[in-house]
Amino acid sequence: VNGIEIYSMKIDSKITSRFAHNVITSQAVNRGNVHKEVFFDVELPKTAFITNFSMTIDGVTYPGTIKEKEVAKKQYEKAVSKGQTAGLVKASGRKTEKFTVSVNIEAASKVTFELTYEELLKRQFGKYEMFIKVKPKQLVKDFEIEVNIFEPQGITELEAEGTFITNDLQNIIKKTFSDKKGHISFRPTLDQQRTCANCSQSVLDGDFTVRYDVKRTAPDDLQIVNGYFVHFFAPTNLPKLPKNVIFVIDISGSMSGREIEQTREALLKILDDIKEDDFFNFILFGSEVQTWKETLIKATPENLDEARKFVRGIDTAGMTNLHGGIMRGIDMLNAAHERNLVPKRSASIIIMLTDGQPNVGISNTQEIQEHVKKAIEGKYPLYNLGFGYGVDYSFLEKMALENKGLARRIYPDSDAALQLQGFYDEVSNPMLMDIELNYPENEISDLTKNSFKHFYGGSEIVVAGRFIDNNQNHLTVDVRGEGANDALLYTTQQDAQQTDKAFQEQEYIFGDYIERLWAYLTIEQLLEKRIAATGEEKENLTAKALDLSLKYKFVTPLTSMVVTKPEDYNNQDGIADKPIEGIDIFKILLYLRSQSFAFTVDGDPHFIISVPQKEDAICFNINENPGAVLNLINDPVTGITVNGELIGDKRANSDAKIQNTYFGKLGIANKHLDLKLTVTPEKITIQNGNEKTGFTWLDSVTLQQEGLTLIINRKKNLVLSMDSSASFVIVLHQVWKKHPLHQDFLGLYTLESDKLSEQTHGLLGQFFHPIDFTILEIHPGSDPKKPDATMIVKNNELTVTRGWQKDYRRDPKHGVDIPCWFVHNNGAGLIDGVHTDYVVSSLF
């Protein structure tokens, strides 16, 4: 592509005892006659940790180094302040997160990228699954996926499939397994990669998945190597425990339309899977809380039929009384146990689904957490499903983890009903309760989690630890749990020699794999515990997880990898972070849509224009008098217009040549929906036809009408989302009321701008179409911290300055510095025409 040819790409995976060590090697050559930028893009499973990265250019290797996040950040900022471009990993999708690095290479030069990541494969529905994203974006002469599996217990089944695999490609997947070893290879030729006989497009675009399982002659397997052990526990042929499930469903207004339809569809499928000895009930919460039945009832055919009728009639109404809904569910489950309405030996779970934030009854999330924890008292797990991007996901996650459950995000796509059903399937067949794996205290230290509320059929419990005496080679474990008919109690033993004997196949082994598996599992669990912890406990968990992340060289949420690039063509440093799930709607919206970067205008109006293909940004200011109304976006096709009215400081600063101005009023109109939204720092007014509704910034609101959703996050921001069109976030900036100079103002951030038409214009809108620029001759400017350069853009040659502008999306109070090239004189030479062309007579 563009003179750059990837001539080799190899994905080499070694799996030993469920622990996968993956190396992706990509080799490219610049066939052009000038230096070019080469990109290496890889999507990794979210559960994986990057452990190594290097680039080799003309025989010289540039390694990545893993450091504490703050240390890495300082190194990165230092590079940015010198005007050097920087930035790697970021965007996070459903199952994957993206690692990106680019480097300039000379004409006829070669570059080799090598990325290593590791993950512990989890067992679900009776199989371990490894997922590889395949997307070379061009035909590759030498393309190969090779997977080698070694399992001491022996392999019983092995399969490989790809979403892009046609009948022709099916025969290219070579698969063999016998006893302890499994091997898969996929090596398509150039012609086999083509989408058609003479096409240059590659058919390789999608997911390649490997699934396998191991022999289970005993309920568990213990492995001991070099002073560390791992214990896999997955008993088979146990009778299923009856279960008691309460579904707590959000039916607030924001769930209307597709979301409630998908919820109904999923619940009807779930009702088909509920067994006759199970008990269940539904609780719905909008502004009010309503229940289907007063108590849990048995899943008889008659009751299930009645339940289906109830589910088909579920509809949306009101706001979000989350506290009322969840507490009703807990009280009902507690009462069922106290009054012996459910079998003594049965597993109870609560599944809550919500798409918004609590705003009726108790809306303080910390208070809700406290009430829920106190009411459940560790008796059963709580599973929280967050639907869409309007949820406070960290609150749902914290509350679930505090109550022995977990949170899961349900993405608002066409398969949302399948996602809901898939989650239910994972927890629908409990086999054991209150499982404890006890190891001799005087022999073992640094044990991972060893007690579990439920064991579900088809899954596996994994515990790892370290021997106090490094030379010890024998271990005895007591396992206890409650089954459907009686208590499970047995003892298992293992000798290190047995494991050593099994592992004489050196070609399958990568380093101290059991020690690394222990470190991976320990870090994962420390980070999980940290979510619900506070104060000193949180600090201790953080310190332990950081220490292990650095020792074993894992890129985790506490560490970053700094990639130092060659000094030619702007010495560059990149930084690779592990993306984390967002805290509130604001972070989530921006995080999950980070590839369609928000075009922004904020502050004194500072315009920030992202140029993703350059991994960079351009900024400019507009200096106009208070009272002026600027046209920001105007799309004649979708009928959307956004204008902003300027305000100044309370009194003009006589020393300043130019008065500070900010947006004091924003107007968003949608002609097709007959909608006008007016926002000031005091109030929000939405006019739909002749109907007018008013809110203040003290409200927490989720309003859904035909074609639009409005979410107000109290005193922070509002999100306006219009069906099949752009979404906007307006940030409220509040200053001290008695401030002698400044007053409250607003900032505008545009999301999914690609949904507007090609005819879109305006001070911001004109940049929604791709823009290209070249930076030449970086040299010292008047400010030693901000170098100047020449920018070639739109056939104009401009002098620009490397600087920063504040992005207040994530932190409305302090903002985040965004490095950008600053265009002077009201954007002259960058914007079409002159800035006064964009002054309009009124807000609408």
C-alpha positions, 0 to 999 in steps of 0.5 A: 500500500502506497509503496509499502509492502508487507512481505511476511507476517507470522503469528506464532502461538505456544499454549502450555497448561492453558497459558498462551504465549503469542508472538506476532512478527511482521516484516515490511519493505519500502519499495518507494524512492522516498522515505515513508511512514510504516504502520504496524496495527494489531488487535489483541484480546482484552484479557491479554497483557503485552510483554514485549515489543521491538522494531528492527530497522536495517539491522538495528533493534529498537526495543520497548521498555515497560515502566511505571505509568507515571515514569513513562508518561513523563518520558512521553510528555518530554518527547511531545514538548520537543515537538516530536509526535508520539502515541500508540495503543488505544482504541478498545472494542468489544473483545479486543484493544488496538496496538498501533506504532508507526515509524519512518523508514528510508527508501528500499529499507526493511523493518521488522516489528515483533510484538509478544503478549500472554494470556490465561485461556479461560474455559467456557462451555466446556472448551478453552478458546484462543482468539486471533484477529487477522487483518493484514490489510494487504496481500502478504507473500509469506503469511502464517498462523502456527499454534502449538498446544501442550497439555499434560492431561492430554487433549480430547478435541481441537478445532479451528475456524475463521469468520473469513474462512471460505470453503476453499480456505477450509482445506488450508487449515492443517490440524493434528492432535494426539495425546498431549500435543496439538498443532494448527497451521494456516498458510494461504498462498498469495492467490488464496488470499485474493478476494477474486482471481485478479483482485489485490484485496485480501480475504483475510479480514476477521477472527481466527479462533482455536478451541480445545479441551483436555482429558479429565480422568480426575476432577482436577489437575495439579502441576508443580514446576520450579517452586510454583504450582497451578491447580485446575479444578473442573469436575464433570458428571455432577448433578446440576443444582437447582437455581433461583434467579431474579431478573431486575430489569430497567424499563426507564424511558431511555430503554425504549425502542430497540433496547427494550425489544432486544431485552424482551427477545433475550428473556423469551429465549432464556425462559425456554432454557429454564429448568423445571426445578428452577425458581424465578421472578421478574422485577421491573424498575422505572420511576416505580418498581413493579414485580411479576409475582410477589415471591419466587415461583417454580418454573412449571410449564404453566408458570413459564407460559404466564411468564412469556405473556408478562415478558411480551408486555414489558414496556418502558416508563419513567426515570431510573429507580435503580436502588428500589429495583435492586433492593426489592430483588434482594429482599425477595430472595432473602425472604424465599430462603428464610421461608424455605420457599426454595430448595435448601440446596440451590444456587441463587443469583441476581441478574440486573440489566440497566442502561442509565444512571440512578435518578429516582429514590436514592441516586448516590451510587456509593449509598446504593453500594452500601445498602446492597452489600449489607442486604446480600451479606455475601449469600449469593452473587450479583451480576450487573449488565450495563446496556449501552454507553449511558451507564456508570460502568465503574459503579456497576462493576464495583457493586458486582465485585463487592457481591461475588459477581461480575459486571458485563457490558452489553453493546447496543448492536443488532446482536444485543439479545444474543449477548444477554442470552450468552451471559445467562448461558454462562451462569445457567448451570451451577454444579457446586456452591461455596467451593474452597480449595485448601492448601497447607499454610506452612508450605504455600505463600502468595496464593491466588483466590481459593474460595468461590461462590459457584462453580458452573458446568463447562467452566474451570477454577484455577488457583496458583501459588508459590512454595515457601521452600523452593525445593519442595516437590510434593503438595496435598490439597483438600477440596470442599463444596456443596453439591445438589445431593451432598457435600463434596469433600476429597483430597488430591496430591501431586509430585513435582517429578510427575510434572517434570516427566510430562514436560520433557517436550522442551520445544513447547515450553516458553520460560518459567510458564507456571511462574508466569501463569501465577504472576498473570493470575495474581495481577489480574485478581489484585487489579480486580480487588482494587476496583472495590477497595479504598484508602490504604487497602487500595494503595497496598493492592496497587503497589503489589500489582505494580511490583509484579507488572514490572518484575514480569514485564506485563503492560497492565493498567499500572504500567506503560511501554515506551517505544523509542524510535530512530532519531531520523525524521523527528525523534519519536517516542510512543507510549503503549497503555492498557485501555480501561473501561470508562467511568461514566457515559462521557468517558465511555462514549469518547473511549469507544468512539475514539477512532472518530475523534471528537472535533472540539471547541472550548475555552477562549474559543480554542478549536481542536481538529484531529487528523487521525491519519497523522496521529496529530491535531491542528488548533486555532483560536477565533477572536471576536467580540462578545455577542457575536454568534458563530456558525460551527456546523451546518449540514443542509442534508441532515438539517443539523445546525450548531451555532455558538454565542460568545460572552466575555469576561465580567469586565474587559482587561485593559492590559490585554490587547484581545478580550477573552471570549467564551461560548455562553450559549449554544444552539443545536437545531435539527430541521427534520426533527423540528428540534431546537436545543438551547444550552446556557450555563444556567439552563437547558431548553429543548423545543420539539415543534410547539412543545418546550421542556426545560431543565437545569444543570442540577438535574440528572436526566435521560430523555428519549424521544423519537429520533433522539436521546438527551442525557444530562450528567448533573453539573458536568455535561450533556450528551445529545444523540440523534439517530443515524446522525452525529452526537454532541457533548456539551461540557459545563465549566463553572467558575467561582461565583464571586470571581471578579473576572470570569464567568461560567461557559460551555464547551462543544465536542462532536462525536461520530462526525462521519455520520454528517453529509459531505456538504457539511460546513462551518468553522468546525464542520468543514474539518469533518472531511479528511484534511492533509498537511505536511510539517517541514523545518521544525525550528526554535520559536519565540517560546523555547518550549514551543518550536515553530514549523512550516505547515503546507495545508490546502496549498498554503504555506503557514508558520505554525507553533507546536503547543497544547490546548485543553481537552475537557472531555474527561476532566471538566475541571482541569482538562488534559493537554492535547499537543497540536500545531497552532495556526495563528491569525484566526485560522487564516489559511486553514479555514475556508475564507476568513473568520468573519464569514462565519458570523451569523445573525442569531442562534437559530 
